[in-house]
Amino acid sequence: MSKPEATTDSAPVGFEQALAELETIVARMESGALTLEQSLAAYKRGAALLQYCQLALKDAQQQVKVLESGVLRDFSGAEDDGQ
């Protein structure tokens, strides 16, 4: 059995790369061109990429919450000063 070309165990470099690879995997799976073994390997890789993306988004949301709770609120009145 050969290993599917789009399925690797390497960690993605970043969110955008992970999302692009996930989109490629979904497209290949939807095309119906993969064998059963390739589909299973692609599903496994897709699940890992999905988890990576979810964690990255959760981390970004947490960072936004930290900013909103402190730094960004200090500037909300700056626009009300007028002229």
Secondary structure per residue as TSV (DSSP state, phi and psi in degrees):
chain	resnum	aa	ss	phi	psi
A	1	M	-	360.0	133.7
A	2	S	-	-96.2	151.3
A	3	K	-	-80.2	134.3
A	4	P	-	-60.9	139.7
A	5	E	T	-66.2	-33.0
A	6	A	T	-85.4	-5.5
A	7	T	-	-104.5	113.7
A	8	T	-	-129.9	161.7
A	9	D	-	-99.4	3.7
A	10	S	S	-72.0	148.6
A	11	A	-	-75.3	141.3
A	12	P	-	-67.3	151.6
A	13	V	S	-71.9	-32.7
A	14	G	S	-165.1	178.9
A	15	F	H	-58.1	-46.3
A	16	E	H	-62.6	-40.8
A	17	Q	H	-65.5	-42.6
A	18	A	H	-63.0	-43.2
A	19	L	H	-65.1	-41.4
A	20	A	H	-63.6	-42.6
A	21	E	H	-65.4	-39.6
A	22	L	H	-62.3	-42.5
A	23	E	H	-62.6	-39.3
A	24	T	H	-64.0	-43.1
A	25	I	H	-62.3	-45.5
A	26	V	H	-60.4	-44.1
A	27	A	H	-62.1	-43.1
A	28	R	H	-65.3	-40.2
A	29	M	H	-67.6	-40.1
A	30	E	H	-68.7	-25.1
A	31	S	H	-69.5	-22.5
A	32	G	T	78.8	10.4
A	33	A	-	-86.9	-7.3
A	34	L	S	-88.4	147.1
A	35	T	-	-73.9	171.7
A	36	L	H	-59.4	-44.8
A	37	E	H	-63.6	-41.9
A	38	Q	H	-65.9	-38.4
A	39	S	H	-63.7	-42.6
A	40	L	H	-64.5	-42.9
A	41	A	H	-66.1	-40.5
A	42	A	H	-64.8	-40.1
A	43	Y	H	-62.6	-43.0
A	44	K	H	-62.5	-45.8
A	45	R	H	-64.8	-41.8
A	46	G	H	-61.0	-40.5
A	47	A	H	-64.2	-39.4
A	48	A	H	-66.8	-41.4
A	49	L	H	-65.8	-39.9
A	50	L	H	-61.2	-44.1
A	51	Q	H	-62.3	-41.9
A	52	Y	H	-60.5	-46.2
A	53	C	H	-64.1	-42.0
A	54	Q	H	-62.7	-42.2
A	55	L	H	-66.1	-39.6
A	56	A	H	-64.1	-42.0
A	57	L	H	-66.4	-40.6
A	58	K	H	-62.2	-41.2
A	59	D	H	-64.1	-43.1
A	60	A	H	-63.9	-41.2
A	61	Q	H	-62.3	-39.1
A	62	Q	H	-65.2	-40.6
A	63	Q	H	-64.4	-39.3
A	64	V	H	-64.5	-41.7
A	65	K	H	-60.2	-41.6
A	66	V	H	-63.1	-44.1
A	67	L	H	-64.9	-42.9
A	68	E	H	-65.8	-32.1
A	69	S	H	-77.7	-12.3
A	70	G	T	-135.9	-81.0
A	71	V	T	-58.2	-48.9
A	72	L	G	-70.4	-30.9
A	73	R	G	-68.8	-27.0
A	74	D	G	-65.2	-24.9
A	75	F	G	-95.9	-2.1
A	76	S	T	-64.7	-30.0
A	77	G	T	-85.7	-6.6
A	78	A	G	-63.5	-32.3
A	79	E	G	-76.1	-20.0
A	80	D	G	-80.1	-7.7
A	81	D	G	-68.6	-17.8
A	82	G	-	92.7	-134.1
A	83	Q	-	-46.2	360.0
